[in-house]
Amino acid sequence: MFESRMQTLRAELGKNGLDVAFITDDDNVYYLTGYYDYLHMEFGRPTILVVPREGSSLLITPTIDLNTAQSAARVDRIAAWNDGMGEEWRAELPAVVKGATRIGIEPDHMPSLVRRYVDELVDSQNLASVTPVLSGMRMIKSTQELQLARHAGQVANAMMNAGRAAIGDGVPEYEVALATSQAGTRKAAELLSAHYDDADMSPNTHFLQIMASGETITKTHHRATTRIMRRGEPVFLCFCGMTNFHRFKLGFDRTFWIGEMKDPSQAAVYEVALASQQAALSGMRPGVTAESVHAAYAEVIQGAGYEYPFRCGRATGFSFLEMPQLVTGDKTILQPGMVLAVDGSVTVDTFRAQIGDSFIITKDGYEPVTDHPKAIEQLIL
C-alpha cells in the first residue's frame, strides 16, 4: 500500500516538473511511509520525508524515534539526527537540493524553522507547492481505506451510543466523555484484533470530547467540563476529533434533550438544521460539484430566515480536513471513493442545533458510514 503510493507520487512529480519533494505534514508522512507518532515540531524536532522523482527516498527524523522509524517507515534510507549534534536535521538537505531545478514543498505544512533553512538553500523561484499533488492523490480512497472508513464508522457509532446512554439529569459532562472514550476504545480494539495485524496501532481514543449542554450549547467546540446537566436541557455531542480509527478520521454529531424539551422553540430550529442536511444529501452524488452540495444546504437555512452558514462539510481520511470542502467556491467534482462529512446546522442567540454524518460517495449516490436516529422524538432521552 505505502510502496504503491510512493510510486504514484514519483509519477506525479514527473508530470508536474518537480525533481524532488520535501514532505513535512505528519499525515502525509504517514500516508506515504506508514511512519507515525514521532516527536515533531511540538518538541522542536523536525521530521522531513524527501522523495526524489528518481532515486532513493529519505526519511530525516530524530534519533530518539529511530527504532520506531526503522520498524514502521517504508523508505529507502533513514537519516537520524540528534539534538545539538552537528547540523542536526539540516545535514542531509544541501546534497538533496544539489542539481534539483524545481523542489516541491508543503507551504502550509512546513514548519517555519525548516522553511527558513530551505529558503537559504534554494531560490524561491525554484520552489513550488506539492500540496495539490498530494491532495489529489488522497481524494479517492482505496479499497483498504474504505474498509478503514467503515470500521471508523463502527467506532463512532459505539461512542455515540455510549454518550447517549450516559447523558442524564444530574450527570456531569465529563462522565459522558469517559463513557464515549471507553466505548470507542473497546470497539476499536475489537476491530483491530479481528481485522488487522498492526500490533503497534493503539485502539485508544485520544481527543478532548467536544460537547455542550444548557447555556453552553451555542459554543460550537466546547469541551466536556464539570458542569452538571439538567432535565430539559439540550446536549450536543461531536466526534469529529475522537473518531480516529487506525488513523482514519470521520465527522459525526447529534443534538439531544434530557427528558423533555424545556424550550419548545428549539424544535423549529432543529427541524431546519435537519432539513438542511437532508437537502445536501439529496443532491450529493458523483458528477456534481462540492459547492452545489453546500448551496442546497445553505438555501434551506437562509430560506428559513437564518444567517448564511459555515461550510456544509469536508472530505476526511488520514487528516481531519482533506479536499474537497463542501463550501462556496470549491468546484471539485464529486467522485466515487470520496469520504465526506456532511452537516446540517442552525445557530440562534440561545440555541444551536447540529446533525452530522459521514458518507462514502458511490457510483449511484452515497453510503452512510455513521448511523444514529435524527427525529426529535428519538433524541429526547
C-alpha positions as CSV (number, residue, x, y, z in Angstrom):
1,M,0.0,0.0,0.0
2,F,2.7,2.5,1.0
3,E,5.0,1.5,-1.8
4,S,2.3,2.0,-4.3
5,R,1.5,5.5,-3.0
6,M,5.2,6.4,-3.2
7,Q,5.3,5.2,-6.8
8,T,2.3,7.3,-7.6
9,L,3.9,10.3,-6.1
10,R,7.0,9.9,-8.1
11,A,5.0,9.7,-11.3
12,E,3.1,12.9,-10.3
13,L,6.3,14.7,-9.6
14,G,7.4,13.9,-13.1
15,K,4.1,15.2,-14.6
16,N,4.4,18.4,-12.6
17,G,8.1,19.0,-13.4
18,L,9.3,18.6,-9.9
19,D,12.7,17.0,-9.2
20,V,12.2,16.3,-5.5
21,A,9.6,16.8,-2.8
22,F,10.0,17.7,0.9
23,I,7.1,16.3,2.8
24,T,6.6,17.8,6.3
25,D,2.9,17.3,7.1
26,D,2.6,14.5,9.6
27,D,-0.4,12.9,7.9
28,N,1.3,12.9,4.5
29,V,4.4,11.3,6.0
30,Y,2.2,8.5,7.3
31,Y,0.2,8.2,4.1
32,L,3.4,7.7,2.1
33,T,5.5,5.7,4.6
34,G,3.5,4.2,7.4
35,Y,5.6,6.2,10.0
36,Y,3.7,8.0,12.7
37,D,3.6,9.2,16.3
38,Y,7.2,10.5,16.2
39,L,8.1,13.7,18.2
40,H,7.7,16.5,15.7
41,M,7.5,20.3,16.0
42,E,5.6,20.3,19.3
43,F,9.0,19.2,20.7
44,G,11.1,21.3,18.3
45,R,12.2,18.2,16.3
46,P,11.6,18.3,12.5
47,T,10.8,15.2,10.6
48,I,11.2,15.5,6.8
49,L,10.4,13.0,4.1
50,V,12.5,13.5,0.9
51,V,11.0,11.9,-2.2
52,P,13.0,12.4,-5.5
53,R,11.4,11.8,-8.8
54,E,14.2,9.4,-9.4
55,G,16.5,7.9,-6.7
56,S,16.2,6.8,-3.1
57,S,13.6,8.1,-0.7
58,L,15.0,9.6,2.5
59,L,13.4,10.0,6.0
60,I,15.1,12.6,8.2
61,T,13.9,12.1,11.8
62,P,15.1,12.4,15.4
63,T,17.4,9.7,16.8
64,I,15.1,9.4,19.7
65,D,12.5,7.9,17.3
66,L,14.9,5.9,15.2
67,N,13.7,2.5,16.4
68,T,10.1,3.4,15.5
69,A,11.2,4.7,12.1
70,Q,13.1,1.5,11.4
71,S,10.1,-0.6,12.3
72,A,7.4,1.4,10.5
73,A,8.8,3.5,7.7
74,R,8.7,2.1,4.2
75,V,11.6,4.2,2.8
76,D,14.9,3.5,1.2
77,R,17.1,5.3,3.7
78,I,16.7,6.8,7.2
79,A,18.9,9.6,8.4
80,A,18.6,10.1,12.2
81,W,19.8,13.3,13.8
82,N,20.3,14.2,17.5
83,D,19.8,17.4,19.4
84,G,22.8,19.7,19.3
85,M,25.0,17.4,17.2
86,G,26.5,18.9,14.0
87,E,23.9,20.4,11.7
88,E,21.1,18.2,13.1
89,W,18.3,17.8,10.5
90,R,19.9,20.2,8.2
91,A,22.9,18.0,7.4
92,E,21.3,16.0,4.5
93,L,19.5,18.8,2.7
94,P,22.3,20.5,0.8
95,A,23.1,17.3,-1.0
96,V,19.4,16.7,-1.7
97,V,18.8,20.0,-3.4
98,K,22.1,20.0,-5.4
99,G,21.3,19.7,-9.0
100,A,17.5,19.9,-8.5
101,T,15.8,22.6,-10.6
102,R,12.3,22.5,-9.0
103,I,11.6,21.4,-5.5
104,G,8.1,20.7,-4.2
105,I,7.2,21.8,-0.6
106,E,4.1,22.0,1.5
107,P,3.9,25.7,2.2
108,D,1.1,25.5,4.7
109,H,2.5,22.5,6.5
110,M,6.3,23.2,6.5
111,P,7.5,24.4,9.9
112,S,8.8,27.9,9.8
113,L,12.2,26.7,11.2
114,V,12.6,24.3,8.2
115,R,11.2,26.8,5.7
116,R,13.8,29.4,6.7
117,Y,16.6,27.0,6.1
118,V,15.2,25.8,2.7
119,D,14.9,29.4,1.6
120,E,18.6,29.8,2.4
121,L,19.4,26.8,0.2
122,V,17.0,27.3,-2.7
123,D,16.0,30.3,-4.7
124,S,12.3,31.0,-4.2
125,Q,11.6,30.7,-7.9
126,N,12.7,27.1,-7.8
127,L,10.1,26.2,-5.1
128,A,6.6,25.0,-5.9
129,S,3.7,23.6,-3.9
130,V,3.4,19.9,-3.9
131,T,0.2,20.1,-1.9
132,P,-2.2,19.9,-4.9
133,V,-0.5,16.7,-6.0
134,L,-0.9,15.1,-2.6
135,S,-4.4,16.3,-2.1
136,G,-5.4,14.9,-5.4
137,M,-3.8,11.5,-4.6
138,R,-5.7,11.3,-1.3
139,M,-9.2,12.4,-2.5
140,I,-10.2,8.9,-3.9
141,K,-9.9,6.3,-1.2
142,S,-8.6,2.8,-2.0
143,T,-10.4,-0.4,-1.1
144,Q,-8.3,-0.7,2.1
145,E,-9.0,2.9,3.0
146,L,-12.8,2.4,2.5
147,Q,-12.6,-0.5,4.9
148,L,-11.0,1.8,7.4
149,A,-13.8,4.3,6.9
150,R,-16.4,1.7,7.6
151,H,-14.6,0.5,10.7
152,A,-14.2,4.1,11.9
153,G,-17.9,4.4,11.5
154,Q,-18.5,1.5,13.8
155,V,-16.2,3.1,16.4
156,A,-18.1,6.4,16.0
157,N,-21.4,4.7,16.4
158,A,-20.2,2.9,19.6
159,M,-19.1,6.3,21.0
160,M,-22.4,8.0,20.2
161,N,-24.5,5.2,21.7
162,A,-22.4,5.3,24.9
163,G,-22.6,9.1,25.1
164,R,-26.3,9.0,24.7
165,A,-26.7,6.4,27.4
166,A,-24.5,8.4,29.8
167,I,-26.4,11.7,29.4
168,G,-28.9,12.4,32.2
169,D,-30.2,14.8,34.8
170,G,-27.6,15.4,37.5
171,V,-24.7,13.9,35.4
172,P,-21.5,15.9,34.9
173,E,-20.4,16.4,31.4
174,Y,-17.0,14.6,32.0
175,E,-18.9,11.4,32.8
176,V,-20.2,11.4,29.2
177,A,-16.6,11.9,27.9
178,L,-15.4,8.9,30.0
179,A,-18.2,6.7,28.6
180,T,-17.5,7.6,25.0
181,S,-13.8,7.1,25.3
182,Q,-14.2,3.7,26.8
183,A,-16.8,2.6,24.2
184,G,-14.7,3.8,21.3
185,T,-11.5,2.2,22.6
186,R,-13.2,-1.2,23.2
187,K,-14.8,-1.2,19.7
188,A,-11.5,-0.2,18.1
189,A,-9.7,-2.9,20.0
190,E,-12.3,-5.4,18.8
191,L,-11.9,-4.4,15.2
192,L,-8.1,-4.2,15.3
193,S,-7.9,-7.8,16.8
194,A,-10.3,-9.2,14.2
195,H,-9.2,-7.4,11.0
196,Y,-5.6,-6.0,11.3
197,D,-2.2,-7.3,12.2
198,D,-0.5,-4.0,13.2
199,A,0.4,-4.7,16.8
200,D,1.7,-1.1,17.3
201,M,-1.6,0.6,16.4
202,S,-3.3,1.8,19.5
203,P,-7.1,1.4,19.9
204,N,-7.3,4.2,22.5
205,T,-9.5,7.2,21.6
206,H,-7.5,10.4,22.2
207,F,-9.2,13.8,21.8
208,L,-10.9,16.0,24.4
209,Q,-14.6,15.3,24.0
210,I,-16.5,18.1,22.2
211,M,-19.8,18.6,23.9
212,A,-22.0,21.3,25.2
213,S,-25.1,21.5,27.4
214,G,-27.6,24.0,28.7
215,E,-26.4,27.6,28.4
216,T,-23.1,26.5,26.8
217,I,-25.0,24.9,23.8
218,T,-24.0,27.7,21.4
219,K,-20.3,27.1,22.0
220,T,-19.5,25.0,18.9
221,H,-16.3,23.4,20.1
222,H,-16.9,23.4,23.8
223,R,-15.1,20.6,25.7
224,A,-16.6,18.4,28.4
225,T,-16.3,20.0,31.9
226,T,-17.6,19.5,35.4
227,R,-20.9,21.2,34.5
228,I,-23.9,19.3,35.8
229,M,-26.5,18.6,33.1
230,R,-30.2,19.1,34.0
231,R,-33.6,17.9,32.8
232,G,-35.0,19.8,29.8
233,E,-31.6,21.0,28.6
234,P,-30.2,20.3,25.1
235,V,-26.9,18.4,24.9
236,F,-24.6,18.4,21.8
237,L,-22.1,15.6,21.2
238,C,-19.5,15.9,18.5
239,F,-17.0,13.1,17.5
240,C,-15.2,14.9,14.7
241,G,-11.9,14.7,16.6
242,M,-12.4,11.5,18.5
243,T,-13.3,9.3,15.6
244,N,-9.8,8.4,14.6
245,F,-9.6,4.6,14.0
246,H,-6.3,3.3,12.6
247,R,-5.6,7.0,11.9
248,F,-8.7,7.3,9.7
249,K,-11.0,10.2,10.7
250,L,-14.7,10.9,10.3
251,G,-17.3,13.5,11.3
252,F,-20.3,12.7,13.5
253,D,-22.6,14.9,15.5
254,R,-26.0,14.8,17.3
255,T,-28.1,17.1,19.5
256,F,-30.1,15.6,22.4
257,W,-32.5,16.7,25.1
258,I,-32.7,15.4,28.7
259,G,-36.2,14.1,29.5
260,E,-38.1,16.8,27.7
261,M,-37.5,19.9,25.5
262,K,-37.8,22.7,28.1
263,D,-37.8,25.4,25.4
264,P,-40.2,24.3,22.7
265,S,-38.9,27.0,20.3
266,Q,-35.8,24.8,19.9
267,A,-37.8,22.3,17.9
268,A,-38.2,24.7,14.9
269,V,-34.5,25.5,14.8
270,Y,-33.6,21.8,15.0
271,E,-36.0,20.9,12.1
272,V,-34.3,23.5,9.8
273,A,-30.9,22.1,10.7
274,L,-32.1,18.6,9.9
275,A,-33.8,19.7,6.6
276,S,-30.5,21.4,5.6
277,Q,-28.6,18.2,5.9
278,Q,-31.3,16.3,4.0
279,A,-31.1,18.9,1.2
280,A,-27.4,18.5,1.0
281,L,-27.7,14.7,0.8
282,S,-30.5,14.9,-1.8
283,G,-28.0,16.5,-4.3
284,M,-24.9,14.6,-3.3
285,R,-23.8,12.1,-5.9
286,P,-21.0,11.6,-8.4
287,G,-20.7,14.3,-11.1
288,V,-21.9,17.3,-9.0
289,T,-19.6,20.0,-7.6
290,A,-18.7,20.2,-4.0
291,E,-20.1,23.8,-3.8
292,S,-23.5,22.7,-5.1
293,V,-24.0,20.4,-2.1
294,H,-23.2,23.4,0.1
295,A,-25.6,25.6,-1.9
296,A,-28.5,23.2,-1.3
297,Y,-27.8,23.2,2.4
298,A,-27.4,26.9,2.7
299,E,-30.6,27.6,0.7
300,V,-32.7,25.8,3.3
301,I,-31.0,27.7,6.2
302,Q,-31.2,31.1,4.6
303,G,-34.7,30.4,3.2
304,A,-35.9,29.9,6.8
305,G,-34.6,33.3,7.8
306,Y,-31.3,32.4,9.4
307,E,-27.8,33.7,8.5
308,Y,-25.5,32.3,5.9
309,P,-24.0,29.1,7.5
310,F,-20.5,27.8,7.7
311,R,-19.4,25.1,5.3
312,C,-21.7,22.1,4.9
313,G,-18.9,19.6,5.2
314,R,-15.5,18.4,4.2
315,A,-13.6,15.4,3.0
316,T,-11.9,13.3,5.6
317,G,-9.4,10.4,5.7
318,F,-6.0,10.3,7.3
319,S,-6.4,14.1,8.1
320,F,-9.4,15.8,9.8
321,L,-9.6,18.1,6.8
322,E,-9.0,16.9,3.3
323,M,-10.1,18.0,-0.2
324,P,-12.7,18.8,-1.3
325,Q,-14.6,21.0,1.0
326,L,-18.4,21.4,0.7
327,V,-18.3,25.2,0.6
328,T,-18.9,28.0,-1.8
329,G,-16.0,28.2,-4.4
330,D,-15.0,24.6,-4.3
331,K,-15.8,23.4,-7.8
332,T,-14.3,19.9,-7.3
333,I,-16.4,17.2,-9.0
334,L,-17.5,14.5,-6.6
335,Q,-16.4,11.0,-7.5
336,P,-16.9,7.5,-6.1
337,G,-14.5,6.7,-3.4
338,M,-14.5,10.1,-1.7
339,V,-15.4,10.2,2.0
340,L,-17.3,13.2,3.2
341,A,-18.6,14.6,6.5
342,V,-21.9,16.4,5.9
343,D,-23.6,18.6,8.4
344,G,-26.9,20.4,9.0
345,S,-26.7,23.3,11.4
346,V,-28.5,26.4,12.6
347,T,-27.5,28.8,15.4
348,V,-29.6,31.4,17.2
349,D,-28.8,33.5,20.2
350,T,-29.6,30.9,22.8
351,F,-29.6,27.6,21.0
352,R,-27.6,25.7,18.4
353,A,-28.6,22.5,16.6
354,Q,-26.3,20.3,14.6
355,I,-26.6,17.0,12.9
356,G,-23.6,15.5,11.1
357,D,-22.7,12.2,9.5
358,S,-20.0,10.7,7.2
359,F,-20.6,9.1,3.8
360,I,-18.8,7.3,1.1
361,I,-19.6,8.6,-2.4
362,T,-20.6,5.6,-4.5
363,K,-21.3,5.2,-8.3
364,D,-25.1,5.6,-7.6
365,G,-25.0,8.1,-4.7
366,Y,-23.7,7.6,-1.2
367,E,-23.2,5.0,1.5
368,P,-23.6,6.2,5.2
369,V,-20.8,5.1,7.5
370,T,-22.2,6.6,10.7
371,D,-25.7,5.9,11.9
372,H,-27.9,7.3,14.7
373,P,-31.5,8.5,14.9
374,K,-32.3,12.1,13.9
375,A,-36.0,12.6,14.6
376,I,-36.7,14.9,17.6
377,E,-38.8,12.2,19.4
378,Q,-35.8,9.8,19.1
379,L,-33.4,12.4,20.6
380,I,-35.3,13.2,23.8
381,L,-33.7,10.9,26.3
